């Protein structure tokens, strides 16, 4: 029982850190795009499209990295960062 409580606490901390970083990144993106003379609706649309694209692309990228024959995780991350 004690081990499962430790895992739950670690998972809770991980989720909390994830959502805090998510909020900080998208707040920065909004301020950055507004400074680049995008309108509020354009900023919202771009951030929403980024979220939709990541939700669609992520499972395919993960499957390709797991198979590991043609694409490695390193090559996928290099491709994303370009």
PDB file of N, CA, C and O in Angstrom:
ATOM      1  N   UNK A   1       0.828  -1.195   0.000  1.00  0.00           N
ATOM      2  CA  UNK A   1       0.000   0.000   0.000  1.00  0.00           C
ATOM      3  C   UNK A   1       0.866   1.250   0.000  1.00  0.00           C
ATOM      4  O   UNK A   1       0.552   2.220  -0.690  1.00  0.00           O
ATOM      5  N   UNK A   2       1.955   1.239   0.767  1.00  0.00           N
ATOM      6  CA  UNK A   2       2.814   2.403   0.864  1.00  0.00           C
ATOM      7  C   UNK A   2       3.489   2.712  -0.476  1.00  0.00           C
ATOM      8  O   UNK A   2       3.657   3.880  -0.828  1.00  0.00           O
ATOM      9  N   UNK A   3       3.876   1.670  -1.226  1.00  0.00           N
ATOM     10  CA  UNK A   3       4.507   1.870  -2.526  1.00  0.00           C
ATOM     11  C   UNK A   3       3.566   2.492  -3.537  1.00  0.00           C
ATOM     12  O   UNK A   3       3.984   3.326  -4.340  1.00  0.00           O
ATOM     13  N   UNK A   4       2.292   2.096  -3.512  1.00  0.00           N
ATOM     14  CA  UNK A   4       1.341   2.664  -4.466  1.00  0.00           C
ATOM     15  C   UNK A   4       1.036   4.128  -4.132  1.00  0.00           C
ATOM     16  O   UNK A   4       0.756   4.925  -5.028  1.00  0.00           O
ATOM     17  N   UNK A   5       1.091   4.479  -2.847  1.00  0.00           N
ATOM     18  CA  UNK A   5       0.882   5.876  -2.471  1.00  0.00           C
ATOM     19  C   UNK A   5       2.042   6.738  -2.968  1.00  0.00           C
ATOM     20  O   UNK A   5       1.833   7.869  -3.405  1.00  0.00           O
ATOM     21  N   UNK A   6       3.263   6.205  -2.901  1.00  0.00           N
ATOM     22  CA  UNK A   6       4.441   6.915  -3.395  1.00  0.00           C
ATOM     23  C   UNK A   6       4.334   7.126  -4.901  1.00  0.00           C
ATOM     24  O   UNK A   6       4.635   8.210  -5.399  1.00  0.00           O
ATOM     25  N   UNK A   7       3.912   6.109  -5.619  1.00  0.00           N
ATOM     26  CA  UNK A   7       3.751   6.224  -7.074  1.00  0.00           C
ATOM     27  C   UNK A   7       2.669   7.251  -7.397  1.00  0.00           C
ATOM     28  O   UNK A   7       2.835   8.048  -8.321  1.00  0.00           O
ATOM     29  N   UNK A   8       1.581   7.247  -6.664  1.00  0.00           N
ATOM     30  CA  UNK A   8       0.514   8.222  -6.895  1.00  0.00           C
ATOM     31  C   UNK A   8       1.000   9.641  -6.649  1.00  0.00           C
ATOM     32  O   UNK A   8       0.656  10.551  -7.404  1.00  0.00           O
ATOM     33  N   UNK A   9       1.793   9.840  -5.606  1.00  0.00           N
ATOM     34  CA  UNK A   9       2.343  11.164  -5.335  1.00  0.00           C
ATOM     35  C   UNK A   9       3.296  11.606  -6.434  1.00  0.00           C
ATOM     36  O   UNK A   9       3.279  12.767  -6.842  1.00  0.00           O
ATOM     37  N   UNK A  10       4.124  10.690  -6.915  1.00  0.00           N
ATOM     38  CA  UNK A  10       5.045  11.018  -8.007  1.00  0.00           C
ATOM     39  C   UNK A  10       4.270  11.354  -9.281  1.00  0.00           C
ATOM     40  O   UNK A  10       4.610  12.306  -9.983  1.00  0.00           O
ATOM     41  N   UNK A  11       3.242  10.583  -9.574  1.00  0.00           N
ATOM     42  CA  UNK A  11       2.432  10.829 -10.758  1.00  0.00           C
ATOM     43  C   UNK A  11       1.709  12.173 -10.648  1.00  0.00           C
ATOM     44  O   UNK A  11       1.622  12.915 -11.626  1.00  0.00           O
ATOM     45  N   UNK A  12       1.200  12.477  -9.480  1.00  0.00           N
ATOM     46  CA  UNK A  12       0.530  13.763  -9.261  1.00  0.00           C
ATOM     47  C   UNK A  12       1.497  14.924  -9.453  1.00  0.00           C
ATOM     48  O   UNK A  12       1.150  15.932 -10.070  1.00  0.00           O
ATOM     49  N   UNK A  13       2.706  14.784  -8.928  1.00  0.00           N
ATOM     50  CA  UNK A  13       3.713  15.834  -9.097  1.00  0.00           C
ATOM     51  C   UNK A  13       4.086  15.993 -10.566  1.00  0.00           C
ATOM     52  O   UNK A  13       4.237  17.115 -11.050  1.00  0.00           O
ATOM     53  N   UNK A  14       4.231  14.895 -11.266  1.00  0.00           N
ATOM     54  CA  UNK A  14       4.562  14.942 -12.688  1.00  0.00           C
ATOM     55  C   UNK A  14       3.464  15.632 -13.486  1.00  0.00           C
ATOM     56  O   UNK A  14       3.751  16.460 -14.350  1.00  0.00           O
ATOM     57  N   UNK A  15       2.221  15.299 -13.205  1.00  0.00           N
ATOM     58  CA  UNK A  15       1.102  15.935 -13.901  1.00  0.00           C
ATOM     59  C   UNK A  15       1.031  17.427 -13.584  1.00  0.00           C
ATOM     60  O   UNK A  15       0.784  18.242 -14.473  1.00  0.00           O
ATOM     61  N   UNK A  16       1.245  17.777 -12.333  1.00  0.00           N
ATOM     62  CA  UNK A  16       1.232  19.186 -11.957  1.00  0.00           C
ATOM     63  C   UNK A  16       2.313  19.976 -12.669  1.00  0.00           C
ATOM     64  O   UNK A  16       2.057  21.073 -13.167  1.00  0.00           O
ATOM     65  N   UNK A  17       3.520  19.429 -12.721  1.00  0.00           N
ATOM     66  CA  UNK A  17       4.611  20.106 -13.422  1.00  0.00           C
ATOM     67  C   UNK A  17       4.338  20.216 -14.917  1.00  0.00           C
ATOM     68  O   UNK A  17       4.667  21.224 -15.543  1.00  0.00           O
ATOM     69  N   UNK A  18       3.736  19.176 -15.485  1.00  0.00           N
ATOM     70  CA  UNK A  18       3.406  19.201 -16.913  1.00  0.00           C
ATOM     71  C   UNK A  18       2.430  20.332 -17.209  1.00  0.00           C
ATOM     72  O   UNK A  18       2.659  21.115 -18.131  1.00  0.00           O
ATOM     73  N   UNK A  19       1.366  20.430 -16.456  1.00  0.00           N
ATOM     74  CA  UNK A  19       0.358  21.452 -16.738  1.00  0.00           C
ATOM     75  C   UNK A  19       0.853  22.854 -16.417  1.00  0.00           C
ATOM     76  O   UNK A  19       0.437  23.814 -17.066  1.00  0.00           O
ATOM     77  N   UNK A  20       1.732  22.991 -15.430  1.00  0.00           N
ATOM     78  CA  UNK A  20       2.314  24.308 -15.168  1.00  0.00           C
ATOM     79  C   UNK A  20       3.211  24.743 -16.326  1.00  0.00           C
ATOM     80  O   UNK A  20       3.183  25.907 -16.728  1.00  0.00           O
ATOM     81  N   UNK A  21       4.004  23.819 -16.861  1.00  0.00           N
ATOM     82  CA  UNK A  21       4.862  24.172 -17.994  1.00  0.00           C
ATOM     83  C   UNK A  21       4.032  24.444 -19.241  1.00  0.00           C
ATOM     84  O   UNK A  21       4.367  25.325 -20.032  1.00  0.00           O
ATOM     85  N   UNK A  22       2.965  23.701 -19.418  1.00  0.00           N
ATOM     86  CA  UNK A  22       2.056  23.915 -20.546  1.00  0.00           C
ATOM     87  C   UNK A  22       1.490  25.332 -20.493  1.00  0.00           C
ATOM     88  O   UNK A  22       1.464  26.035 -21.504  1.00  0.00           O
ATOM     89  N   UNK A  23       1.043  25.743 -19.325  1.00  0.00           N
ATOM     90  CA  UNK A  23       0.507  27.094 -19.175  1.00  0.00           C
ATOM     91  C   UNK A  23       1.557  28.161 -19.429  1.00  0.00           C
ATOM     92  O   UNK A  23       1.267  29.172 -20.069  1.00  0.00           O
ATOM     93  N   UNK A  24       2.768  27.951 -18.940  1.00  0.00           N
ATOM     94  CA  UNK A  24       3.835  28.939 -19.140  1.00  0.00           C
ATOM     95  C   UNK A  24       4.228  29.041 -20.607  1.00  0.00           C
ATOM     96  O   UNK A  24       4.452  30.141 -21.113  1.00  0.00           O
ATOM     97  N   UNK A  25       4.314  27.916 -21.290  1.00  0.00           N
ATOM     98  CA  UNK A  25       4.710  27.925 -22.706  1.00  0.00           C
ATOM     99  C   UNK A  25       3.670  28.628 -23.555  1.00  0.00           C
ATOM    100  O   UNK A  25       4.019  29.451 -24.402  1.00  0.00           O
ATOM    101  N   UNK A  26       2.402  28.321 -23.343  1.00  0.00           N
ATOM    102  CA  UNK A  26       1.375  28.935 -24.176  1.00  0.00           C
ATOM    103  C   UNK A  26       1.118  30.390 -23.800  1.00  0.00           C
ATOM    104  O   UNK A  26       0.666  31.173 -24.636  1.00  0.00           O
ATOM    105  N   UNK A  27       1.396  30.757 -22.568  1.00  0.00           N
ATOM    106  CA  UNK A  27       1.326  32.176 -22.212  1.00  0.00           C
ATOM    107  C   UNK A  27       2.431  32.937 -22.925  1.00  0.00           C
ATOM    108  O   UNK A  27       2.198  34.022 -23.457  1.00  0.00           O
ATOM    109  N   UNK A  28       3.635  32.373 -22.940  1.00  0.00           N
ATOM    110  CA  UNK A  28       4.731  33.002 -23.664  1.00  0.00           C
ATOM    111  C   UNK A  28       4.412  33.090 -25.151  1.00  0.00           C
ATOM    112  O   UNK A  28       4.660  34.120 -25.778  1.00  0.00           O
ATOM    113  N   UNK A  29       3.864  32.021 -25.719  1.00  0.00           N
ATOM    114  CA  UNK A  29       3.536  32.026 -27.147  1.00  0.00           C
ATOM    115  C   UNK A  29       2.522  33.120 -27.464  1.00  0.00           C
ATOM    116  O   UNK A  29       2.645  33.801 -28.483  1.00  0.00           O
ATOM    117  N   UNK A  30       1.538  33.293 -26.615  1.00  0.00           N
ATOM    118  CA  UNK A  30       0.518  34.318 -26.853  1.00  0.00           C
ATOM    119  C   UNK A  30       1.137  35.717 -26.806  1.00  0.00           C
ATOM    120  O   UNK A  30       0.862  36.548 -27.671  1.00  0.00           O
ATOM    121  N   UNK A  31       1.960  35.971 -25.810  1.00  0.00           N
ATOM    122  CA  UNK A  31       2.592  37.284 -25.697  1.00  0.00           C
ATOM    123  C   UNK A  31       3.544  37.523 -26.868  1.00  0.00           C
ATOM    124  O   UNK A  31       3.586  38.621 -27.423  1.00  0.00           O
ATOM    125  N   UNK A  32       4.299  36.507 -27.239  1.00  0.00           N
ATOM    126  CA  UNK A  32       5.234  36.625 -28.358  1.00  0.00           C
ATOM    127  C   UNK A  32       4.501  36.921 -29.663  1.00  0.00           C
ATOM    128  O   UNK A  32       4.906  37.810 -30.413  1.00  0.00           O
ATOM    129  N   UNK A  33       3.433  36.187 -29.937  1.00  0.00           N
ATOM    130  CA  UNK A  33       2.687  36.402 -31.183  1.00  0.00           C
ATOM    131  C   UNK A  33       1.980  37.746 -31.187  1.00  0.00           C
ATOM    132  O   UNK A  33       1.908  38.399 -32.228  1.00  0.00           O
ATOM    133  N   UNK A  34       1.462  38.167 -30.055  1.00  0.00           N
ATOM    134  CA  UNK A  34       0.846  39.493 -29.994  1.00  0.00           C
ATOM    135  C   UNK A  34       1.879  40.588 -30.245  1.00  0.00           C
ATOM    136  O   UNK A  34       1.561  41.605 -30.862  1.00  0.00           O
ATOM    137  N   UNK A  35       3.096  40.395 -29.781  1.00  0.00           N
ATOM    138  CA  UNK A  35       4.164  41.353 -30.034  1.00  0.00           C
ATOM    139  C   UNK A  35       4.540  41.390 -31.516  1.00  0.00           C
ATOM    140  O   UNK A  35       5.011  42.411 -32.018  1.00  0.00           O
ATOM    141  N   UNK A  36       4.331  40.281 -32.203  1.00  0.00           N
ATOM    142  CA  UNK A  36       4.608  40.203 -33.641  1.00  0.00           C
ATOM    143  C   UNK A  36       3.428  40.675 -34.486  1.00  0.00           C
ATOM    144  O   UNK A  36       3.366  40.404 -35.685  1.00  0.00           O
ATOM    145  N   UNK A  37       2.504  41.376 -33.858  1.00  0.00           N
ATOM    146  CA  UNK A  37       1.353  42.032 -34.519  1.00  0.00           C
ATOM    147  C   UNK A  37       0.296  41.064 -35.034  1.00  0.00           C
ATOM    148  O   UNK A  37      -0.420  41.380 -35.985  1.00  0.00           O
ATOM    149  N   UNK A  38       0.188  39.887 -34.417  1.00  0.00           N
ATOM    150  CA  UNK A  38      -0.939  39.003 -34.702  1.00  0.00           C
ATOM    151  C   UNK A  38      -2.133  39.502 -33.898  1.00  0.00           C
ATOM    152  O   UNK A  38      -1.968  40.072 -32.820  1.00  0.00           O
ATOM    153  N   UNK A  39      -3.332  39.287 -34.423  1.00  0.00           N
ATOM    154  CA  UNK A  39      -4.523  39.666 -33.666  1.00  0.00           C
ATOM    155  C   UNK A  39      -4.824  38.589 -32.626  1.00  0.00           C
ATOM    156  O   UNK A  39      -4.270  37.490 -32.668  1.00  0.00           O
ATOM    157  N   UNK A  40      -5.712  38.927 -31.698  1.00  0.00           N
ATOM    158  CA  UNK A  40      -6.087  37.950 -30.660  1.00  0.00           C
ATOM    159  C   UNK A  40      -6.681  36.684 -31.271  1.00  0.00           C
ATOM    160  O   UNK A  40      -6.367  35.577 -30.831  1.00  0.00           O
ATOM    161  N   UNK A  41      -7.524  36.836 -32.268  1.00  0.00           N
ATOM    162  CA  UNK A  41      -8.156  35.659 -32.873  1.00  0.00           C
ATOM    163  C   UNK A  41      -7.144  34.825 -33.653  1.00  0.00           C
ATOM    164  O   UNK A  41      -7.262  33.601 -33.697  1.00  0.00           O
ATOM    165  N   UNK A  42      -6.152  35.467 -34.268  1.00  0.00           N
ATOM    166  CA  UNK A  42      -5.112  34.714 -34.970  1.00  0.00           C
ATOM    167  C   UNK A  42      -4.246  33.929 -33.989  1.00  0.00           C
ATOM    168  O   UNK A  42      -3.863  32.791 -34.260  1.00  0.00           O
ATOM    169  N   UNK A  43      -3.944  34.542 -32.853  1.00  0.00           N
ATOM    170  CA  UNK A  43      -3.156  33.856 -31.825  1.00  0.00           C
ATOM    171  C   UNK A  43      -3.916  32.637 -31.309  1.00  0.00           C
ATOM    172  O   UNK A  43      -3.348  31.552 -31.186  1.00  0.00           O
ATOM    173  N   UNK A  44      -5.188  32.817 -31.010  1.00  0.00           N
ATOM    174  CA  UNK A  44      -6.003  31.698 -30.533  1.00  0.00           C
ATOM    175  C   UNK A  44      -6.104  30.590 -31.553  1.00  0.00           C
ATOM    176  O   UNK A  44      -6.030  29.411 -31.208  1.00  0.00           O
ATOM    177  N   UNK A  45      -6.274  30.965 -32.817  1.00  0.00           N
ATOM    178  CA  UNK A  45      -6.362  29.968 -33.881  1.00  0.00           C
ATOM    179  C   UNK A  45      -5.052  29.211 -34.037  1.00  0.00           C
ATOM    180  O   UNK A  45      -5.065  27.989 -34.184  1.00  0.00           O
ATOM    181  N   UNK A  46      -3.923  29.908 -34.008  1.00  0.00           N
ATOM    182  CA  UNK A  46      -2.626  29.247 -34.142  1.00  0.00           C
ATOM    183  C   UNK A  46      -2.359  28.286 -32.990  1.00  0.00           C
ATOM    184  O   UNK A  46      -1.878  27.174 -33.208  1.00  0.00           O
ATOM    185  N   UNK A  47      -2.665  28.707 -31.773  1.00  0.00           N
ATOM    186  CA  UNK A  47      -2.432  27.836 -30.627  1.00  0.00           C
ATOM    187  C   UNK A  47      -3.370  26.624 -30.674  1.00  0.00           C
ATOM    188  O   UNK A  47      -2.959  25.509 -30.355  1.00  0.00           O
ATOM    189  N   UNK A  48      -4.621  26.842 -31.070  1.00  0.00           N
ATOM    190  CA  UNK A  48      -5.555  25.719 -31.190  1.00  0.00           C
ATOM    191  C   UNK A  48      -5.113  24.741 -32.275  1.00  0.00           C
ATOM    192  O   UNK A  48      -5.191  23.527 -32.084  1.00  0.00           O
ATOM    193  N   UNK A  49      -4.650  25.259 -33.411  1.00  0.00           N
ATOM    194  CA  UNK A  49      -4.162  24.385 -34.484  1.00  0.00           C
ATOM    195  C   UNK A  49      -2.922  23.609 -34.049  1.00  0.00           C
ATOM    196  O   UNK A  49      -2.754  22.446 -34.415  1.00  0.00           O
ATOM    197  N   UNK A  50      -2.058  24.250 -33.273  1.00  0.00           N
ATOM    198  CA  UNK A  50      -0.875  23.553 -32.766  1.00  0.00           C
ATOM    199  C   UNK A  50      -1.282  22.394 -31.857  1.00  0.00           C
ATOM    200  O   UNK A  50      -0.689  21.317 -31.916  1.00  0.00           O
ATOM    201  N   UNK A  51      -2.285  22.614 -31.023  1.00  0.00           N
ATOM    202  CA  UNK A  51      -2.756  21.549 -30.132  1.00  0.00           C
ATOM    203  C   UNK A  51      -3.390  20.404 -30.917  1.00  0.00           C
ATOM    204  O   UNK A  51      -3.149  19.234 -30.621  1.00  0.00           O
ATOM    205  N   UNK A  52      -4.200  20.744 -31.916  1.00  0.00           N
ATOM    206  CA  UNK A  52      -4.847  19.712 -32.740  1.00  0.00           C
ATOM    207  C   UNK A  52      -3.795  18.936 -33.519  1.00  0.00           C
ATOM    208  O   UNK A  52      -3.847  17.708 -33.583  1.00  0.00           O
ATOM    209  N   UNK A  53      -2.835  19.653 -34.115  1.00  0.00           N
ATOM    210  CA  UNK A  53      -1.787  18.990 -34.879  1.00  0.00           C
ATOM    211  C   UNK A  53      -0.977  18.049 -33.999  1.00  0.00           C
ATOM    212  O   UNK A  53      -0.655  16.934 -34.410  1.00  0.00           O
ATOM    213  N   UNK A  54      -0.648  18.494 -32.791  1.00  0.00           N
ATOM    214  CA  UNK A  54       0.140  17.634 -31.906  1.00  0.00           C
ATOM    215  C   UNK A  54      -0.654  16.402 -31.470  1.00  0.00           C
ATOM    216  O   UNK A  54      -0.084  15.323 -31.312  1.00  0.00           O
ATOM    217  N   UNK A  55      -1.960  16.555 -31.275  1.00  0.00           N
ATOM    218  CA  UNK A  55      -2.786  15.410 -30.881  1.00  0.00           C
ATOM    219  C   UNK A  55      -2.906  14.399 -32.014  1.00  0.00           C
ATOM    220  O   UNK A  55      -3.051  13.202 -31.766  1.00  0.00           O
ATOM    221  N   UNK A  56      -2.848  14.872 -33.249  1.00  0.00           N
ATOM    222  CA  UNK A  56      -2.932  13.972 -34.402  1.00  0.00           C
ATOM    223  C   UNK A  56      -1.567  13.365 -34.703  1.00  0.00           C
ATOM    224  O   UNK A  56      -1.477  12.170 -34.986  1.00  0.00           O
ATOM    225  N   UNK A  57      -0.507  14.162 -34.647  1.00  0.00           N
ATOM    226  CA  UNK A  57       0.825  13.726 -35.034  1.00  0.00           C
ATOM    227  C   UNK A  57       1.493  12.838 -33.990  1.00  0.00           C
ATOM    228  O   UNK A  57       2.234  11.923 -34.351  1.00  0.00           O
ATOM    229  N   UNK A  58       1.250  13.083 -32.721  1.00  0.00           N
ATOM    230  CA  UNK A  58       1.962  12.395 -31.649  1.00  0.00           C
ATOM    231  C   UNK A  58       1.811  10.874 -31.685  1.00  0.00           C
ATOM    232  O   UNK A  58       2.819  10.181 -31.546  1.00  0.00           O
ATOM    233  N   UNK A  59       0.612  10.315 -31.863  1.00  0.00           N
ATOM    234  CA  UNK A  59       0.525   8.849 -31.889  1.00  0.00           C
ATOM    235  C   UNK A  59       1.306   8.216 -33.051  1.00  0.00           C
ATOM    236  O   UNK A  59       1.905   7.152 -32.895  1.00  0.00           O
ATOM    237  N   UNK A  60       1.296   8.873 -34.204  1.00  0.00           N
ATOM    238  CA  UNK A  60       2.030   8.337 -35.349  1.00  0.00           C
ATOM    239  C   UNK A  60       3.540   8.431 -35.130  1.00  0.00           C
ATOM    240  O   UNK A  60       4.278   7.512 -35.483  1.00  0.00           O
ATOM    241  N   UNK A  61       4.000   9.542 -34.547  1.00  0.00           N
ATOM    242  CA  UNK A  61       5.425   9.690 -34.252  1.00  0.00           C
ATOM    243  C   UNK A  61       5.861   8.668 -33.200  1.00  0.00           C
ATOM    244  O   UNK A  61       6.942   8.090 -33.311  1.00  0.00           O
ATOM    245  N   UNK A  62       5.039   8.446 -32.195  1.00  0.00           N
ATOM    246  CA  UNK A  62       5.378   7.472 -31.153  1.00  0.00           C
ATOM    247  C   UNK A  62       5.427   6.054 -31.721  1.00  0.00           C
ATOM    248  O   UNK A  62       6.312   5.274 -31.370  1.00  0.00           O
ATOM    249  N   UNK A  63       4.489   5.724 -32.588  1.00  0.00           N
ATOM    250  CA  UNK A  63       4.486   4.395 -33.202  1.00  0.00           C
ATOM    251  C   UNK A  63       5.717   4.199 -34.073  1.00  0.00           C
ATOM    252  O   UNK A  63       6.322   3.127 -34.060  1.00  0.00           O
ATOM    253  N   UNK A  64       6.095   5.231 -34.834  1.00  0.00           N
ATOM    254  CA  UNK A  64       7.283   5.130 -35.678  1.00  0.00           C
ATOM    255  C   UNK A  64       8.548   4.997 -34.838  1.00  0.00           C
ATOM    256  O   UNK A  64       9.448   4.235 -35.191  1.00  0.00           O
ATOM    257  N   UNK A  65       8.623   5.724 -33.742  1.00  0.00           N
ATOM    258  CA  UNK A  65       9.805   5.639 -32.869  1.00  0.00           C
ATOM    259  C   UNK A  65       9.865   4.292 -32.153  1.00  0.00           C
ATOM    260  O   UNK A  65      10.953   3.761 -31.930  1.00  0.00           O
ATOM    261  N   UNK A  66       8.712   3.735 -31.792  1.00  0.00           N
ATOM    262  CA  UNK A  66       8.689   2.440 -31.112  1.00  0.00           C
ATOM    263  C   UNK A  66       9.136   1.314 -32.030  1.00  0.00           C
ATOM    264  O   UNK A  66       9.830   0.393 -31.600  1.00  0.00           O
ATOM    265  N   UNK A  67       8.739   1.387 -33.292  1.00  0.00           N
ATOM    266  CA  UNK A  67       9.152   0.353 -34.238  1.00  0.00           C
ATOM    267  C   UNK A  67      10.662   0.385 -34.422  1.00  0.00           C
ATOM    268  O   UNK A  67      11.310  -0.661 -34.450  1.00  0.00           O
ATOM    269  N   UNK A  68      11.226   1.591 -34.549  1.00  0.00           N
ATOM    270  CA  UNK A  68      12.658   1.778 -34.529  1.00  0.00           C
ATOM    271  C   UNK A  68      13.443   1.266 -35.712  1.00  0.00           C
ATOM    272  O   UNK A  68      14.670   1.351 -35.693  1.00  0.00           O
ATOM    273  N   UNK A  69      12.808   0.740 -36.741  1.00  0.00           N
ATOM    274  CA  UNK A  69      13.559   0.227 -37.875  1.00  0.00           C
ATOM    275  C   UNK A  69      13.967   1.338 -38.836  1.00  0.00           C
ATOM    276  O   UNK A  69      15.124   1.415 -39.249  1.00  0.00           O
ATOM    277  N   UNK A  70      13.022   2.191 -39.185  1.00  0.00           N
ATOM    278  CA  UNK A  70      13.317   3.251 -40.138  1.00  0.00           C
ATOM    279  C   UNK A  70      13.625   4.574 -39.431  1.00  0.00           C
ATOM    280  O   UNK A  70      14.540   5.295 -39.827  1.00  0.00           O
ATOM    281  N   UNK A  71      12.859   4.889 -38.388  1.00  0.00           N
ATOM    282  CA  UNK A  71      13.035   6.132 -37.663  1.00  0.00           C
ATOM    283  C   UNK A  71      13.409   5.830 -36.224  1.00  0.00           C
ATOM    284  O   UNK A  71      12.780   5.001 -35.566  1.00  0.00           O
ATOM    285  N   UNK A  72      14.424   6.499 -35.751  1.00  0.00           N
ATOM    286  CA  UNK A  72      14.754   6.397 -34.329  1.00  0.00           C
ATOM    287  C   UNK A  72      14.167   7.619 -33.623  1.00  0.00           C
ATOM    288  O   UNK A  72      13.760   8.587 -34.265  1.00  0.00           O
ATOM    289  N   UNK A  73      14.131   7.558 -32.327  1.00  0.00           N
ATOM    290  CA  UNK A  73      13.633   8.691 -31.550  1.00  0.00           C
ATOM    291  C   UNK A  73      14.505   9.915 -31.785  1.00  0.00           C
ATOM    292  O   UNK A  73      14.000  11.035 -31.859  1.00  0.00           O
ATOM    293  N   UNK A  74      15.793   9.710 -31.901  1.00  0.00           N
ATOM    294  CA  UNK A  74      16.712  10.828 -32.151  1.00  0.00           C
ATOM    295  C   UNK A  74      16.429  11.496 -33.491  1.00  0.00           C
ATOM    296  O   UNK A  74      16.430  12.724 -33.577  1.00  0.00           O
ATOM    297  N   UNK A  75      16.187  10.711 -34.538  1.00  0.00           N
ATOM    298  CA  UNK A  75      15.918  11.313 -35.853  1.00  0.00           C
ATOM    299  C   UNK A  75      14.576  12.033 -35.869  1.00  0.00           C
ATOM    300  O   UNK A  75      14.441  13.068 -36.522  1.00  0.00           O
ATOM    301  N   UNK A  76      13.581  11.502 -35.160  1.00  0.00           N
ATOM    302  CA  UNK A  76      12.300  12.188 -35.081  1.00  0.00           C
ATOM    303  C   UNK A  76      12.413  13.510 -34.335  1.00  0.00           C
ATOM    304  O   UNK A  76      11.818  14.504 -34.753  1.00  0.00           O
ATOM    305  N   UNK A  77      13.159  13.540 -33.246  1.00  0.00           N
ATOM    306  CA  UNK A  77      13.341  14.781 -32.497  1.00  0.00           C
ATOM    307  C   UNK A  77      14.138  15.797 -33.312  1.00  0.00           C
ATOM    308  O   UNK A  77      13.868  16.996 -33.241  1.00  0.00           O
ATOM    309  N   UNK A  78      15.114  15.328 -34.084  1.00  0.00           N
ATOM    310  CA  UNK A  78      15.875  16.229 -34.962  1.00  0.00           C
ATOM    311  C   UNK A  78      14.952  16.829 -36.009  1.00  0.00           C
ATOM    312  O   UNK A  78      15.027  18.025 -36.293  1.00  0.00           O
ATOM    313  N   UNK A  79      14.084  16.010 -36.582  1.00  0.00           N
ATOM    314  CA  UNK A  79      13.137  16.480 -37.594  1.00  0.00           C
ATOM    315  C   UNK A  79      12.181  17.494 -37.018  1.00  0.00           C
ATOM    316  O   UNK A  79      11.880  18.494 -37.669  1.00  0.00           O
ATOM    317  N   UNK A  80      11.695  17.263 -35.811  1.00  0.00           N
ATOM    318  CA  UNK A  80      10.750  18.186 -35.157  1.00  0.00           C
ATOM    319  C   UNK A  80      11.428  19.524 -34.843  1.00  0.00           C
ATOM    320  O   UNK A  80      10.813  20.583 -34.972  1.00  0.00           O
ATOM    321  N   UNK A  81      12.694  19.468 -34.431  1.00  0.00           N
ATOM    322  CA  UNK A  81      13.394  20.692 -34.019  1.00  0.00           C
ATOM    323  C   UNK A  81      13.874  21.546 -35.194  1.00  0.00           C
ATOM    324  O   UNK A  81      14.277  22.692 -34.994  1.00  0.00           O
ATOM    325  N   UNK A  82      13.837  21.017 -36.389  1.00  0.00           N
ATOM    326  CA  UNK A  82      14.293  21.802 -37.539  1.00  0.00           C
ATOM    327  C   UNK A  82      13.313  22.835 -37.845  1.00  0.00           C
ATOM    328  O   UNK A  82      13.504  23.609 -38.782  1.00  0.00           O
TER     329      UNK A  82
END
